[in-house]
Amino acid sequence: MTHEAQVDRWVQLMPVVFVLIWSTGFIVARYGMPHGPPFHFLAIRFALSVLCFLPWIWLSRSRWPVTGVQWRHLAITGVLMHAGYLGGVWAAVKAGMGSGVSALVVGLQPVLTAVWVSAMGTRVSARQWAGLALGLAGLVLVVSAKFGAGSAGDRVDMLNLAIVAIGLVSITAGTLYQKRYVAPCDVRTANAIQLGSAFLVTVPLALLERESMVWNGESIGAMAWSVLVLTLGGSSLLYLLIQRGAATSVTSLLYLVPPVAAVLAWALFGEPITVFTMLGMAITALGVSLVVRRQP
């Protein structure tokens, strides 16, 4: 096999690897949350991530945004897409929600985005409306089967459902805001600004938490994976996808994240995958795929 063929094969596999990495974020939350409060953990994660990005930026001589307006827009997206999104997911898992269900709820981001843009006057096709209905129906099926039941680490109640909904709204608003206001810039410096802003917002919330971090093998492993694989590795992979022109493949694959997260949670934590869970996730995946699929 020639070098060019090997590169092409790696480019084709990168979106799949990216989705697998993204799916582990919900698993890492399940590993880390028994050993500390969510915002304390996230504040440390954001700080370490910035400290890892800074040498990379210096070595690559990446350019920082030149205007204060661009810094402000990046800061706002960082608060929404990191502090709000991750804070919602991790706090919901801390409150007892399973990894698979949390992935399913925030996996409805394309559905909520379609509703949002429709409210703003943008046309949503009949196929996309059908996808919205299917996505919501699949979510209701899974949540209703787990509501008020399940084990301590795999139950759904009004509290953790409301918390994870904050994460869903945050990632949706952050994505729309970034698309509207953030100009193209270096992904490394952009990540550093976003993570630094998320850190500044998360620290006061961490100070309000009474529980302290317990450092052991699981919590250290969860932190290392969060910083090195999810933040640095995921961001680097996304950067390569964009440079290689394969980023469009990621959008169509993201609806596979909830099933992958559910399988990983079943294998690692014993979270049950019932018939209702499989059926609901399949319906939701079909619905979200109808929403994100490009028009022919």
N, C-alpha and C positions, 0 to 999 in steps of 0.2 A: 504494500500500500504506500502510495506516494505521500509526501509531507502535506501537500495540498488536500488530498483526500482525508487524511487524519484530521486536519484543521476543520474541514467541512463537517466531518462526523461529530467532532466536539461541539461545533456551533449548533448542530441539530439537537444535541443532548443537553445543552445549557439551559433551555427553558424548563426541561423536566427536572434537572438538578435544582434549579431555582425554586420550583414549586415544592420539592421535597424539603429544602432548607426552610422555606416559609412555613411549612406544616409543622416543623419541629418547634416553632415558637410557642405553640399552645402546650406542647409536651413539656418544654422547659419550665413554663409557668407552673405546671403541676408538680414538677420536681422541686422547684425553689420555694413555693409558697408555704409548705409545712414548717419551714425553718426561719421565717421572717415576714415582716409586713411588706405589702406590695410596693409602696412608694419609697420606703427605705432601700429596698432592693433595686428599684429602677433608678433612683438617684445615683447610687454607686455605679450602676451599669452605664448610665449616660456619661458620668464623669470619666470612667475608664475608656469608654468609646472615643470621647474627644481626645484624650491623651494618646490613644492609638492613631487617630487620624492625623494629628499634628505632625509627627515625624514623616508620615507618608506624604503629606502636603509639602513639607519642606524638601524632601528628597526629590519629589516629582516637579517641584517649582510650580505648583498649581496656582492659578490666579484667584484672588479673592474678589468678591463683588466690589465694584468701584463706587457705588452710590449708597447713601444711607437708606433710600427707599427700598432698594433691593435687599439690604440687610433686614429691614423691618418685615418685608414680605416673607423672607425665609424664616425669620424668627416666629412669625405667626403660624406658618405651616408646621414648624417644628413642635410648637406647643400642641397643635391639633393632632398631628400625625404620629407623634411620639408620646408626649405626656398624656394627652386625652385618650388616644387609642389604646396604647399599651397599659395605661393606668386602669382603663375600664376593663380590659381583658384580665389583667392580673388580679385586680380587686375582686372580680366576679369569680375567678378560680379560687381565690382565698376564701370567698364566701360560700364555697361548696359546689360551684358549677363544674361539670366535667369538661375535659379538653375538647372532646368531640362536639358537644353542644355549643361551647363558646366559639369554636371555629365555624360552626354552621351559622350562628347568628351574625357574626361580623362578615361572613362570606356573602351576605346579602347586600354588601356595599353597592354592587352594580344595580341592584334592584332599587335601592333607596336613591341612588344617583339618577336613575331614569325618572322616578317620581319627582325628584327635585327639579330637574331640568324641564320637565313637563309643566310644573307649576310656574316656571319662569318664562313659559311661552314657547319652548322648543318642542317640535312635534315628536311624539313617540308613536311608533308604528303599532299596528294591531298585533303583529308577532311579538313585539316587546311587551305589550300589555298582557298578552297570554303568558309570557314568561314571568311577569310580575306576579300574576295570580298563582302560577305553579310554584314559584319560589316561596311565597307566603304560605301556601297550603302545605308544602313539605315541612316548613319550619313549625307550623302549628301542630302537625302530626307528631313530630319528634318531641316538641316541648310538652304537649299535652300528655304524652306517655310517661314523661319523667317528672311532671309537676307534682311537688309535694311528696315524691317517692324517691327511691334510690338510696345509695350508700352516702356516707358523709362527703365523699369526693365526687359524687356524680348525681346530684339532685338539682332540680330547678325550683326556685321560689320567686316571689315578687321582688325580693331584694336583689339577688344576683342577676335576675333578668333585667331589672332597671339599670344596674351598674354596667352590664355588658352592652346595653343599648346606648349608653353614653359613649362607649368606645366605638360603636358602629356609627353614630352621628358624627363623632370627632374625625374618624378616618374619611368619611364621606365629605364633610365640610373642608377638611384639609386638602383632599384631592382636588375638589372643585376650585378652591382658593388658589392652589398652586398652578393649576391649569390656566386660571384667569390672570394672575398677577405676577407669577415668578417667571422672569426671563431665563432663557437657556444659560447655564453656567456650569462650571466644573462640579461634578457630582461629589468630589471629596471635600471641597471647601463648603459646598452647600450642606452636606451632611454634618460637618463640624459646627456650623452655625445653628442648624436645626437642633442638634443634640445638646448644644450648649444652652439654647433657649429652653428646651425641655427640662434640663437640669435645674435651671433657675426657678422654674415653676414647681418642680417636684420637691425640691428641698423643703420649702415651708410645710408642705403636706406630710413629708416624712417626719418632721419635727413634732407633728401632732400625734403621731402613732406611738402608742405606749409600749408595744412589743419591740423587742430588740432582735437583731440578727443573731442566729446561731450558725457559726461557721463549722461545717463538717464536709465530708466528701460530696454529698449531694448538692449542698448549697454552693460550694466552690465550683463544682462541675457545671451547675446551672449558670453561674455567673460567667465562667470561662466560655461556655458555649454561646451565651447571649452576646458577649462582646466580640469574640473572635469569629464565630461562625455566622450568627444572625446579623450582626451589625457590619463588621468588616467584610466577611465573606459574602453575605447577601448583597451588600452594596457594591462590592467589587464585581460580582457576577452580573448584576444588573447593568453596571457600567459597561462591561464587555458586550453584553447583549445589545445595548444601544449602539455601541461602536460597530458591531458586526451586522447591525440591521436586522437582528432576530427578535427585537423586543416585542413586536406585534404578536409573536407566538405566546408570550407570557399571559396576555389578557385572556386568551381563549382557554388557557390551562388552569387559571386561578380557581375556577369553580370546582376543580378536583381537590382543592385543599381540604375541605371538610371531611370527605370520605377517607383521605389519606391520614388526617389527624385522628379520625375515629379508629382506624385500624391500628395505628401506633399506640393510641391510648388503651385499646383492648389488649394488645400484646404486652405493654409495659405495666399497666396499672389494673388490668382486669375490668375496665369499664365495659359493661355488657353491650353487645351489638344485637339488638332484638330485631324482629321482623319489621316492627314499626320504625325503628331507627334506620334500617337499610332502605325501606320504602320511602321514608320522608327525605332522606338525603338524596336518593335517586331523583325524586320529584323536584327537589330544590336545585340539584345540579342541572337537570334539564331546563328548569325555568331560568336559571341564571345564564345558561348557555344561549338561550333564545334572546336574552336581553343584550349580551355582549357580542353576539355574532354579527359580523359585518354584513351589510346589505350587498347582494350580488350586483 
